[in-house]
Amino acid sequence: MVRNLRMSGIGLIGDLPWGTHLCSFYQTKQDLLNMIIPYFKAGLESNEFCVWVVSDPLNEQKAMEVAQSAIPNFAYYLASGQMEIVPYTKWYYRNGELYLSNLISEWTQITEKAISRGFDGLRGAGYCAWVEQKDWESFIEYEAAVNNMIGQLPAILLCYFDLLRSKGSDVIDVVNSHQFALVNRNSEWEMIETFQHKMTEQALRDSEEKFRVLSETAACGFCIIENDKITYANLAAEKVTGYSRDELLNMTFWELIHPEHRQFYKKGATVGNNAEKQEVKIITRESQVKWDILSFGSVVIKGKQVVLGTFYDITERKIAEEITQQQLYRVQKMEV
């Protein structure tokens, strides 16, 4: 099963899956720029909606100037609304009051709006050293809630802190409320992965391996469908349809369905609820008509909702049923 990986722009960590929540601790302004500019450049070039929440020493004006000079076509991204640079006072505060609890649901709304505008997902980053000690506990609770929620979203969020201004206990709090951390010491970046994230990643790898073994040994066809496009097909799907896996990955699923039954596919695969099993006709690569039992289920894979379609060839059974019915008809006719 393919995990939806995105270019991070940060050499140390490479590609990241949707649903990533990371933090970083920098020492100098240049260290910060060497990380944050490639991070946003990669997101903009990958058709992601980007939000940069800023504060001194890199305020809104300075961030705009740096990005303009370092990211090609930045003026276009800004003018088209793909990139927003927002001061922390307008993001984390409303009417002078800290606004954290409602921000959690707002991340979901912002991501959904980005998708509706045609973007692949959301990429965000924010400077968080402005938090006062009296608000620290609430802020860490907010970060932990975001960490628990983000796995359901096509989003990547990065929080960055000034290492020289951070207490040891604060660093521990921040790392524990993120999946992993990047720490810059003496101009060298290091990665710290939390135990919880390691366990989650291992569980995900185990789950993906189980799915792979199950799907590749199953007698029925498996297809993962995203926006009607087939993004995964198992060996049985090749055998049933006659198409190679590469051919299937360049098709929409409805192309396999016989015109008489495409309405079932469109109804069953585009709604959020699971569809009941149906007997439908499909068309193979050789234009042969086959009968299949077809069902769809809506599942979330790495924060992205997709459709899992399963189908099983029942052509021989349908032929046998037809022969039996013909024989029964002849017998009934003779009796009359």
C-alpha positions as CSV (number, residue, x, y, z in Angstrom):
1,M,0.0,0.0,0.0
2,V,1.5,3.4,-1.0
3,R,1.9,5.9,1.7
4,N,1.3,9.5,0.5
5,L,4.8,11.0,0.9
6,R,5.5,14.6,0.4
7,M,8.8,16.4,-0.2
8,S,9.9,18.1,3.1
9,G,12.6,20.2,1.6
10,I,14.7,19.4,4.6
11,G,17.6,17.1,3.7
12,L,18.0,15.4,7.0
13,I,14.5,14.0,7.0
14,G,13.7,13.6,3.3
15,D,10.1,12.9,2.4
16,L,7.3,13.0,5.0
17,P,3.8,11.5,5.0
18,W,0.7,13.5,5.5
19,G,-0.2,13.7,9.1
20,T,3.2,14.7,10.3
21,H,3.6,17.1,13.3
22,L,7.3,18.0,14.0
23,C,9.2,20.6,15.9
24,S,12.6,22.2,15.5
25,F,15.0,24.1,17.7
26,Y,17.4,26.5,16.0
27,Q,20.3,28.6,17.3
28,T,20.8,31.4,14.7
29,K,18.5,33.2,12.3
30,Q,20.5,31.7,9.4
31,D,19.9,28.2,10.8
32,L,16.2,28.9,10.8
33,L,16.2,30.3,7.2
34,N,18.2,27.3,6.0
35,M,15.4,25.1,7.2
36,I,12.2,27.0,6.8
37,I,12.7,28.4,3.2
38,P,13.3,25.0,1.6
39,Y,10.4,23.6,3.6
40,F,8.0,26.1,2.2
41,K,9.5,26.0,-1.3
42,A,8.9,22.3,-1.4
43,G,5.3,22.7,-0.3
44,L,4.5,25.5,-2.8
45,E,6.0,23.5,-5.7
46,S,4.0,20.4,-4.6
47,N,0.6,22.3,-4.9
48,E,0.1,22.6,-1.1
49,F,-1.6,25.5,0.6
50,C,1.0,27.1,2.9
51,V,0.6,29.1,6.1
52,W,3.6,30.7,7.9
53,V,2.9,32.1,11.4
54,V,5.7,34.5,12.2
55,S,7.1,36.6,15.1
56,D,10.3,38.5,15.8
57,P,13.1,38.1,14.9
58,L,11.5,37.1,11.6
59,N,8.4,39.2,11.5
60,E,5.8,39.5,8.7
61,Q,7.8,42.0,6.6
62,K,11.2,40.3,7.0
63,A,9.7,36.9,6.3
64,M,8.1,38.3,3.1
65,E,11.4,39.8,1.9
66,V,13.4,36.7,2.6
67,A,10.9,34.4,0.9
68,Q,10.6,36.8,-2.1
69,S,14.3,36.6,-2.7
70,A,14.8,32.9,-2.1
71,I,11.7,31.2,-3.5
72,P,11.1,31.4,-7.3
73,N,7.7,32.8,-8.3
74,F,6.9,33.7,-4.7
75,A,5.0,36.8,-5.7
76,Y,2.6,34.6,-7.8
77,Y,2.1,32.1,-4.9
78,L,1.3,35.1,-2.6
79,A,-1.0,36.8,-5.1
80,S,-2.9,33.6,-5.9
81,G,-3.6,32.9,-2.2
82,Q,-1.5,29.7,-2.1
83,M,0.8,31.2,0.6
84,E,-0.2,33.2,3.6
85,I,2.2,34.9,6.1
86,V,0.4,35.7,9.4
87,P,1.7,37.4,12.6
88,Y,1.3,35.2,15.6
89,T,-0.9,37.9,17.3
90,K,-3.6,37.3,14.6
91,W,-3.3,33.5,14.6
92,Y,-3.0,32.5,18.2
93,Y,-5.0,35.4,19.7
94,R,-8.5,36.8,19.2
95,N,-9.4,40.1,20.7
96,G,-6.3,40.0,22.8
97,E,-7.1,36.6,24.3
98,L,-5.2,33.4,23.7
99,Y,-7.2,31.3,21.2
100,L,-5.9,27.7,21.4
101,S,-8.8,25.4,22.0
102,N,-10.7,26.5,18.9
103,L,-7.6,26.4,16.7
104,I,-7.6,22.6,16.8
105,S,-10.9,22.4,14.8
106,E,-9.8,25.4,12.6
107,W,-6.8,23.3,11.3
108,T,-9.4,20.8,10.0
109,Q,-11.5,23.6,8.4
110,I,-8.4,25.2,6.8
111,T,-7.3,21.9,5.4
112,E,-10.8,21.1,4.0
113,K,-11.0,24.6,2.4
114,A,-7.5,24.1,0.9
115,I,-8.7,20.8,-0.7
116,S,-11.8,22.4,-2.0
117,R,-9.7,25.0,-3.7
118,G,-7.7,22.3,-5.6
119,F,-4.6,22.1,-3.4
120,D,-3.3,18.7,-2.3
121,G,-3.2,19.5,1.3
122,L,-1.9,21.9,4.0
123,R,1.6,22.8,5.0
124,G,2.1,25.1,8.0
125,A,4.9,26.4,10.2
126,G,4.9,28.7,13.2
127,Y,7.3,30.4,15.6
128,C,6.3,29.5,19.1
129,A,8.8,31.1,21.4
130,W,6.4,34.0,22.1
131,V,4.5,31.8,24.6
132,E,4.6,33.3,28.1
133,Q,5.2,31.0,31.1
134,K,1.7,31.5,32.4
135,D,0.3,30.1,29.2
136,W,2.8,27.3,28.7
137,E,0.7,24.5,30.1
138,S,-2.3,25.4,27.9
139,F,0.0,25.7,24.9
140,I,1.5,22.2,25.4
141,E,-2.0,20.8,25.8
142,Y,-2.9,22.4,22.5
143,E,0.2,20.9,20.8
144,A,-0.6,17.5,22.2
145,A,-4.1,17.7,20.9
146,V,-2.8,18.7,17.4
147,N,-0.4,15.8,17.6
148,N,-3.4,13.4,18.2
149,M,-5.6,15.0,15.5
150,I,-3.3,15.5,12.6
151,G,-3.1,11.9,11.6
152,Q,-6.5,12.3,10.1
153,L,-5.6,15.2,7.8
154,P,-3.6,15.7,4.6
155,A,-1.4,18.2,6.5
156,I,2.2,18.7,7.7
157,L,2.8,21.1,10.6
158,L,6.2,22.4,11.9
159,C,6.6,24.4,15.1
160,Y,10.0,26.0,15.6
161,F,11.7,27.4,18.7
162,D,14.8,29.4,19.7
163,L,17.0,26.8,21.4
164,L,19.0,29.5,23.3
165,R,15.7,30.8,24.8
166,S,14.3,27.4,25.8
167,K,14.6,25.8,29.2
168,G,15.5,22.1,29.4
169,S,12.1,21.2,30.7
170,D,10.4,23.2,27.9
171,V,12.4,21.3,25.3
172,I,11.2,18.0,26.8
173,D,7.6,19.2,26.8
174,V,7.8,20.3,23.2
175,V,9.5,17.1,22.0
176,N,6.9,14.9,23.8
177,S,4.0,16.7,22.1
178,H,5.4,16.2,18.6
179,Q,6.2,13.1,16.5
180,F,9.9,14.1,16.3
181,A,12.2,17.1,16.7
182,L,15.0,18.7,14.7
183,V,17.7,20.3,16.9
184,N,20.5,22.5,15.6
185,R,23.7,22.5,17.6
186,N,26.8,24.1,16.2
187,S,25.2,24.5,12.8
188,E,24.5,20.7,12.6
189,W,21.0,19.4,12.5
190,E,20.1,16.3,14.5
191,M,16.8,14.4,14.7
192,I,15.2,13.2,17.9
193,E,12.3,10.8,17.4
194,T,9.8,10.2,20.3
195,F,9.2,6.7,21.6
196,Q,5.5,7.1,20.8
197,H,6.2,8.0,17.2
198,K,8.6,5.1,16.8
199,M,5.9,2.7,18.0
200,T,3.2,4.3,15.8
201,E,5.5,4.1,12.8
202,Q,6.3,0.4,13.5
203,A,2.6,-0.4,13.9
204,L,1.9,1.3,10.6
205,R,4.7,-0.6,8.9
206,D,3.3,-3.8,10.4
207,S,-0.2,-2.9,9.3
208,E,0.9,-2.1,5.7
209,E,2.9,-5.4,5.5
210,K,-0.2,-7.3,6.7
211,F,-2.3,-5.6,4.1
212,R,0.3,-6.3,1.4
213,V,0.5,-10.0,2.2
214,L,-3.3,-10.3,2.5
215,S,-4.0,-8.4,-0.7
216,E,-1.3,-10.2,-2.8
217,T,-2.5,-13.6,-1.7
218,A,-6.2,-13.0,-1.8
219,A,-8.4,-14.6,-4.4
220,C,-10.5,-11.4,-4.8
221,G,-9.3,-8.2,-6.5
222,F,-8.3,-5.2,-4.3
223,C,-8.2,-1.7,-5.6
224,I,-7.5,1.6,-3.7
225,I,-9.4,4.5,-5.4
226,E,-8.6,8.2,-5.0
227,N,-10.8,10.7,-6.9
228,D,-11.9,7.8,-9.2
229,K,-8.3,7.0,-10.1
230,I,-6.9,3.5,-9.2
231,T,-3.8,4.1,-7.0
232,Y,-3.2,0.4,-6.0
233,A,-4.2,-2.9,-7.5
234,N,-3.3,-6.4,-6.3
235,L,-2.4,-9.5,-8.4
236,A,-6.0,-10.9,-8.4
237,A,-7.2,-7.6,-9.9
238,E,-4.8,-8.2,-12.8
239,K,-6.1,-11.7,-13.3
240,V,-9.7,-10.8,-13.1
241,T,-9.5,-7.7,-15.5
242,G,-6.7,-8.9,-17.8
243,Y,-5.0,-5.5,-17.3
244,S,-1.4,-5.3,-16.0
245,R,-0.9,-3.4,-12.7
246,D,0.7,-0.5,-14.6
247,E,-2.3,-0.3,-16.9
248,L,-4.7,-0.3,-14.0
249,L,-2.8,2.5,-12.3
250,N,-3.5,4.7,-15.3
251,M,-7.2,4.0,-15.3
252,T,-10.3,5.2,-13.5
253,F,-12.2,2.4,-11.8
254,W,-15.4,3.1,-13.6
255,E,-13.7,2.2,-16.9
256,L,-13.8,-1.4,-15.7
257,I,-17.5,-1.4,-15.0
258,H,-20.0,-2.4,-17.7
259,P,-22.2,0.6,-18.8
260,E,-25.3,-1.1,-17.4
261,H,-23.9,-1.0,-13.9
262,R,-21.8,2.2,-13.7
263,Q,-24.5,4.0,-11.8
264,F,-23.9,1.6,-8.9
265,Y,-20.2,2.3,-8.9
266,K,-20.7,6.1,-8.9
267,K,-23.2,5.9,-6.1
268,G,-21.3,3.4,-4.0
269,A,-17.8,4.7,-4.4
270,T,-18.4,8.4,-3.9
271,V,-20.3,8.4,-0.7
272,G,-18.7,8.2,2.7
273,N,-20.7,5.1,3.8
274,N,-19.7,1.6,2.9
275,A,-21.7,0.1,0.0
276,E,-23.4,-3.3,0.2
277,K,-22.1,-6.0,-2.1
278,Q,-23.6,-6.0,-5.6
279,E,-23.4,-8.3,-8.6
280,V,-22.2,-6.3,-11.5
281,K,-20.7,-6.8,-15.0
282,I,-17.2,-5.7,-15.7
283,I,-15.3,-5.4,-19.0
284,T,-11.9,-7.0,-19.3
285,R,-8.9,-5.8,-21.4
286,E,-10.0,-8.3,-24.1
287,S,-13.5,-6.7,-24.1
288,Q,-14.9,-9.9,-22.4
289,V,-17.9,-9.4,-20.1
290,K,-17.5,-11.0,-16.6
291,W,-19.8,-11.1,-13.6
292,D,-18.3,-9.9,-10.3
293,I,-19.4,-9.4,-6.7
294,L,-18.4,-5.8,-6.1
295,S,-18.2,-3.8,-2.8
296,F,-16.7,-0.5,-1.7
297,G,-15.7,0.9,1.7
298,S,-14.5,4.3,2.7
299,V,-11.2,4.1,4.7
300,V,-8.6,6.5,5.9
301,I,-5.0,5.8,4.9
302,K,-2.4,8.1,6.4
303,G,-4.8,10.9,7.0
304,K,-6.4,10.7,3.6
305,Q,-9.9,9.3,2.9
306,V,-9.9,6.8,0.0
307,V,-12.1,4.1,-1.3
308,L,-11.2,0.4,-1.0
309,G,-12.9,-1.6,-3.7
310,T,-13.0,-5.4,-3.7
311,F,-14.4,-7.7,-6.4
312,Y,-14.6,-11.4,-6.9
313,D,-15.2,-13.2,-10.2
314,I,-18.5,-15.2,-10.2
315,T,-18.8,-15.6,-14.0
316,E,-18.8,-19.4,-13.9
317,R,-21.5,-19.4,-11.2
318,K,-23.6,-17.0,-13.2
319,I,-23.2,-19.2,-16.3
320,A,-24.2,-22.3,-14.3
321,E,-27.2,-20.5,-12.9
322,E,-28.3,-19.5,-16.4
323,I,-27.9,-23.1,-17.7
324,T,-29.9,-24.4,-14.7
325,Q,-32.7,-21.9,-15.4
326,Q,-32.8,-22.8,-19.0
327,Q,-33.1,-26.5,-18.1
328,L,-35.8,-25.8,-15.6
329,Y,-37.7,-23.8,-18.2
330,R,-37.5,-26.7,-20.7
331,V,-38.7,-29.1,-18.0
332,Q,-41.6,-26.9,-17.1
333,K,-42.5,-26.5,-20.7
334,M,-42.5,-30.3,-21.3
335,E,-44.8,-30.8,-18.2
336,V,-47.3,-28.3,-19.7
